[in-house]
Amino acid sequence: MAKFYSSLTEIKSGLQRAEITVQDLVKNYLGEIKKNAHLNAFNEVFETEALAKAKEIDQRIQNGTAGKLAGMVIAIKDNICYKGHEVNASSKILKGFTSIYSSTIVERLLAQDAVIIGRCNCDEFAMGGSNENSFFGPVKNYADETRVSGGSSGGSAVAVQANMCHAAIGTDTGGSVRQPASFCGVIGFKPTYGRISRHGIIAYASSFDQVGPITRSVEDAALLYEVMAGSDEYDDTLAQREVESITINKEKPAPKKIAYLQEAISSPGVDTEVKDALVKYIDKLRAEGHTVKPIAFEQLDYMVPAYYILASAEASSNLARYDGVHYGFRSPSATDLQSTYKRSRSEGFGKEVKRRIMLGTFVLSAGYYDAYYAKAQKVRRLIREKTEEILNEYDFILIPTAPEPAFAIGAEEKDPVVTYLYDIFTVQASLSGVPAISLPVGNNTEGLPLGLQLLTKHFNEQQLLDFSEYFHKL
């Protein structure tokens, strides 16, 4: 089995002592990918290309000209464009589509000598929390292959969990980096909305989508964030603020004020062992001298409905371009323009994507726009204001990442709303645009990983990552 490296620092130390080469690392990860192919984490592996790139980087390391990510072998989610490579968003409607340009983040990662080893399976168009909505089939959790990986960046999380790459890049719309990270026992970081360019990311809900890293160490999450973040002329939604150089402070932090949601402990819908993990960390933080207090969040019950109304409305608009005319799947049974649209979209999209397109089209329609979409926008503003109000008084909000650990693959779904409620703790950061990170806090009695989240103020990534480093080692 390939050696687990907890951080890039550890890899670089081995490279400097000539104990390993980047080519060795890539070969080891390729071996793990083959061994774990049944987990279905990858839609495509760039074997030849990754080995050639690794050889180049080994030469640069010898010459002293290597970038800051030299030695990091990463995987990217299958909704991130990489020039000359297929990108499908795990959907039949984009089968066979090759990207004609690279996303800004891919360009930035390659410029710093990261090796991209492949593209990872995900829920179709990033719509889902279990990675069961993929045209390529579900991703299995390495901790228990009968369980889901989480979603939508499930393949990215499992690739890191099963040591098939060192780190992976996902996208987080309503928790799609943080929730699979929690289910797989790794770190998932969603920066402030508008911190990382969305240029070249296949859109689901543009006012929510945010790229984020999945790693084993906080240090690596910080480094990937630093490389990917910053202004980009191709994305006007980016914040025009300098990105600070993140150096993780490994000293014990000064006492902090931390709020936790009372509902996370009192609600019968939260798994007992998830509650126990939260209480355990509250006690640890108090013992370390931090102030940890419960708060009530009156808008909690409105978060998931507001999120799904707004995200589905944006999805309806963004996915209108997949019509069977320009590119991607076109139904062979189409006979004229109208049947091309109808049949290509009906046959090309999966069940969950069609459900969200229809829901989004409904809430944007003339008779329902004010009753649903406009009202959800007002609720979003209230959630953001309440979150900011809490974070003006407290340094962090501490909550579970998910209400329970990874559930069984194929668990009978009587009502999709039940599945949507798994996002109850992740959508707050998405609706308010604040940064959030999911950190592993051990396993439950069945050996399934559990995660807790920390949220902080907009653009407060440095403090969040510093505290996460400390929290991760508590």
C-alpha positions, 0 to 999 in steps of 0.5 A: 500500500502506498504510504499516507502522507499527512501533508505536502511538507512531509512529501517535500521533506522526502523529495529533498532527501531524495527518498522519493520522486514525484514519479514514485508518488504518481505511480503509487497513487495510480496503483491505489486507483487501480486497487480501489477501482470498485469504489468508483471515485474516478470517471477518468484517470490521466495516467500517461499525462500525470507520469510525464508531468511528474518527470518534468517536475522532478527535473524542476526540483533538481534545478531549484525552479519548482513551484510551491505545489511541486510534489502534490498529486491532486484530482479534480471534480468532473465539473472543472474544465481542463483543456483537451480533457473530457468534462461531463459533470457526471451527466449523460448530456455531456458525454464525450464533451472535451473542454476547449479551455482550462478553468482559472483554478486548473491553470493556477494549480498547474502553474505551481507544479501540481500534478492532476491525476484524474477527474472524479465522479460527482452527483450529476451537475453537482446536484445531490448529497450522496453521489448516487445521482451520477450517470457513472453510478454511485461512489462507495465510501472507503470506510464502509463500501455499503455506505454513500460517500456524500456529495456532490464531491463524493469522488473527490472525498473518497479519492483522498480518503482511500489515498488515491491522490494527496488532495482533491478539488471539489465545488461547494454549492450547499455543502458539497465539499464539506459534507462528503469530507465529513462522511469520509473523515477528511478536511473540506474547506469552503472559502468566502463566496467570491474568493476563488474564480468560478471561470471554467466551473460548470455552473449549477447555482452561480450565486452559491457555487464555490471551489474548495479543497479536500485534504488531510491537513489544514496546512494543505487546505490553506496552501491550495486556497492561497494558490487558487484564490484571487482576482480573475478578469473572467469572473466579475463576482470575485471580491476585489481584495488581495489574498493574504499569504496564509501561514498557519500559526501552530501555537495555541490561540488566545481564548476565543468566543464560540457559539454553537446551535442549541438545536444541534443538540436538542433536535431529535433529527440529529444522530446521538453520536453526532451530538456526543461528538459536538458535546465532547468538543464543546467540553474540550474547548471550555477546558482549554479556556475558550468561551462556548455558548449556545445560541438559538437560530430562529431561521433554521427551519427556513434555511433548506427551503430557501436554499432549494428554491434559490439554487433550483431557480439558478439551475433552471437558468444555467442548464437551459443551454444543454439543448442537444443542439450545440454540444453533448448528447443529442437524442437519436430519436429526435426528428425536428427542432422541438423533439430535439430539445424535448428528447435530448433533455429528457433522455440526457438529464437524470431524475434529480436534475430534471426534478430541480430544473422543473422546481426552478422553472416553477418558482420563476414562473409568472404566477409564483415568482413573488410567492417563492423566489422573491420571498426566498431572496428575502429569507436569504438576506435575513439568514445572512444578517443573523449569521453576521450578527452572531459572528460580530459577537463570536469568533466562530460558530460550531455545528455538526457538518451533517445530522448523521454519518454516511447512510446506506447506498440505495436507502429507500427514498420515499420523499426527496425532501427528507434527503434535502434535509441532510443539508440543514447544517451546511446551507447556512454558510452557503446562503450567507457566503461566509467561509466554513470548514469541516474537520474530522472528529473521529469515528462512531461505534460502527467505524463511520467518520464524523465531522464538525464545522466551523464558520467565521466572518467573511474574508476571515480565512486566516483566523479560521484556518489557524483555529482549525489547525488547533481544533484538528489536534485537540 
